[in-house]
Amino acid sequence: MVERIQMPLIGDKAPAFRAITTQGEINFPEDYKGKWVILFSHPADFTPVCTTEFMTFASMIDEFKALNTELIGLSVDSLYSHIAWLRKIQELEWKGMRNVEVTFPLIEDIRMEVASKYGMIQPGASNTQAVRAVFVIDPEGIVRTILYYPLSTGRNFQEIKRIIIALQKADSDNVATPADWIPGEDTIVPTAGSCGTARERMESKEGDMYCLDWFLCFRKEK
């Protein structure tokens, strides 16, 4: 029986681990210092939804690398099963994707040690498989986003990419992103910390900031 461990929460240090992968041994997060990381799990090799996801992730790897972001996959299958599955993926064609080579590491986690550290084993869904989770981890090794998907629903990879861009934007410019934000759109500045600042913002007609009310001010991005 797998010991149930409290999953890390947003703002927590990502649990450290060493693991054998399809790209050799990794020491996380030590090997990924200064990088954003998407750590994602799937229940088993040769599953149809996850096959489409791996094809999509692999086809987008250069887009993520351009965002200083590395990908790490995980399932509780063996290394040999992983290799066989990834080789089969290269033979498939879907949505214009063909000859797709998965070059990011896929963790062998037969003992479910990594999956347990990240709360990926949920007996209510399965007591032998990792659920389909996504952890976005920043260059300091801090968990910044957690997503969970049911077995029947494929992940939205454009949304995962958008999350990375939004987090990087928030960090670099000290802003937040509004609903349905996409890169290039206006962002939200932090709420005024005093009555005086709020009044100045509402009265100001200059600069790149505009307010809908004292608590909701935007910065023009164009």
C-alpha positions in Angstrom: 0.0 0.0 0.0 1.4 3.4 -1.0 1.9 5.9 1.8 -0.3 9.0 1.3 1.8 12.1 1.5 0.5 15.6 1.5 1.0 17.1 -1.9 2.9 20.3 -2.2 0.9 23.5 -2.5 1.4 26.7 -4.5 4.2 28.6 -2.9 5.8 25.5 -1.4 9.3 24.2 -2.3 9.0 21.5 -4.9 9.9 18.1 -3.3 13.4 17.0 -4.3 14.1 13.6 -5.9 16.5 11.6 -8.0 15.1 9.5 -10.7 15.9 7.3 -13.7 14.5 8.6 -16.9 14.5 8.0 -20.7 17.2 10.7 -20.9 19.4 9.3 -18.0 19.3 10.1 -14.3 18.1 13.5 -13.1 18.5 15.2 -9.8 15.6 17.5 -9.2 15.6 20.5 -8.7 19.4 20.7 -8.6 19.8 19.9 -12.4 17.2 22.6 -13.3 18.5 25.6 -11.4 17.5 28.8 -13.2 14.9 27.0 -15.3 11.1 26.9 -15.2 9.9 23.3 -15.2 6.7 21.7 -16.2 6.5 18.4 -14.3 3.5 16.4 -15.5 2.2 12.9 -14.9 0.1 10.4 -16.8 -1.5 7.1 -15.6 0.3 4.6 -17.9 2.1 4.2 -21.1 0.2 3.3 -24.3 -2.9 5.1 -23.1 -4.7 7.0 -25.9 -5.3 10.4 -24.3 -1.7 10.6 -23.0 -0.3 9.6 -26.4 -1.9 12.6 -28.0 -0.5 14.7 -25.1 3.0 13.5 -25.5 2.9 14.2 -29.2 1.7 17.7 -28.5 4.2 18.4 -25.8 7.1 17.1 -28.0 6.0 19.2 -30.9 6.0 22.3 -28.7 9.3 21.7 -27.0 11.1 24.5 -28.8 8.3 26.9 -27.8 8.8 26.0 -24.2 12.6 26.2 -24.4 12.2 29.7 -25.8 10.4 30.5 -22.5 13.4 29.0 -20.5 11.1 26.1 -19.6 12.0 22.4 -19.4 9.5 19.4 -19.6 9.6 16.4 -17.3 7.1 13.5 -17.7 6.3 10.8 -15.2 4.4 7.5 -15.0 4.6 4.5 -12.8 5.6 2.3 -15.7 9.1 0.8 -16.3 11.9 2.4 -18.3 11.5 -0.3 -20.9 7.8 0.3 -21.3 8.6 4.0 -21.6 11.1 3.4 -24.4 8.7 1.1 -26.3 5.9 3.6 -26.1 8.0 6.6 -27.2 9.3 4.6 -30.1 5.7 3.8 -31.1 4.8 7.4 -30.9 7.4 8.2 -33.6 5.4 6.0 -36.0 2.1 7.8 -35.4 0.6 10.7 -37.3 -2.1 13.0 -35.8 -3.2 16.6 -36.5 -0.2 17.1 -38.9 2.3 15.8 -36.3 4.4 12.9 -37.6 7.8 11.4 -36.7 7.5 13.0 -33.3 10.5 12.3 -31.1 10.1 12.8 -27.4 13.4 14.2 -26.2 12.4 15.4 -22.8 12.9 13.0 -19.9 10.1 10.5 -18.9 10.6 9.3 -15.3 10.5 5.6 -14.4 8.5 5.5 -11.1 7.6 1.9 -10.5 7.9 2.3 -6.7 5.7 5.5 -7.0 8.2 7.4 -4.9 8.1 10.6 -6.9 4.3 10.3 -7.6 3.7 10.0 -3.9 5.8 13.0 -3.0 3.7 15.1 -5.4 0.3 13.7 -4.4 -0.1 12.1 -7.8 -1.4 8.8 -6.4 -5.1 9.3 -5.5 -6.7 6.0 -4.4 -10.2 7.4 -5.2 -9.2 7.5 -8.8 -6.8 4.6 -8.9 -4.5 3.0 -6.3 -1.9 1.9 -8.9 -1.7 4.8 -11.3 -0.6 8.4 -11.2 -3.4 10.9 -12.0 -2.8 13.4 -14.8 -1.3 16.3 -12.9 0.7 19.4 -14.0 3.1 21.2 -11.7 4.7 24.5 -12.9 7.8 25.1 -10.9 9.9 28.3 -11.1 13.6 28.8 -11.3 13.9 29.0 -7.5 12.2 25.6 -7.2 8.9 27.0 -6.0 5.6 25.5 -7.0 3.6 28.2 -8.9 0.7 26.4 -10.5 -1.0 23.0 -10.0 -3.5 21.5 -12.5 -5.3 18.2 -12.3 -7.2 16.6 -15.1 -9.6 13.6 -15.2 -8.6 10.6 -17.3 -11.2 11.4 -20.0 -10.1 15.0 -20.7 -7.0 15.9 -22.6 -4.9 18.8 -21.3 -4.9 22.2 -23.1 -1.3 22.9 -23.9 -1.8 26.4 -25.2 -3.2 27.2 -21.7 -0.2 25.6 -20.0 2.1 27.8 -22.2 -0.1 30.9 -21.4 0.4 30.2 -17.7 4.1 30.2 -18.0 4.1 33.5 -20.0 1.7 35.0 -17.5 3.8 34.0 -14.5 6.9 35.3 -16.1 5.2 38.6 -16.9 3.9 38.9 -13.3 7.4 38.3 -11.9 9.2 40.7 -14.3 6.8 43.6 -14.2 5.1 43.2 -10.8 1.7 43.0 -12.4 -1.2 40.5 -12.5 -3.1 39.3 -15.6 -6.8 39.7 -16.0 -9.4 37.1 -17.1 -8.6 35.5 -20.5 -5.3 37.5 -20.8 -3.1 36.8 -23.7 0.4 38.2 -24.3 0.3 41.8 -25.5 -2.9 42.7 -23.7 -3.1 45.2 -20.8 -2.1 44.0 -17.3 -3.3 44.8 -13.8 -1.2 46.8 -11.4 -1.2 46.1 -7.7 -4.0 47.6 -5.7 -3.2 51.0 -4.2 -1.9 50.8 -0.6 -3.3 54.1 0.6 -6.1 56.5 0.1 -3.7 59.1 -1.3 -2.3 56.7 -3.9 -5.8 55.6 -4.9 -6.9 59.2 -5.4 -3.8 60.0 -7.5 -4.4 57.1 -9.7 -8.0 58.0 -10.3 -7.2 61.6 -11.1 -4.1 61.0 -13.2 -4.6 61.3 -17.0 -0.9 60.7 -17.9 1.3 57.7 -18.3 0.5 54.2 -19.3 -2.0 53.5 -16.4 -5.8 53.8 -16.4 -8.3 52.9 -13.7 -11.9 51.5 -13.8 -12.1 52.2 -10.1 -9.6 52.8 -7.3 -9.0 49.1 -6.8 -8.8 48.1 -10.5 -6.1 49.8 -12.5 -4.5 48.6 -15.7 -1.2 49.2 -17.4 -1.3 49.7 -21.1 0.9 47.2 -23.0 0.5 48.5 -26.5 
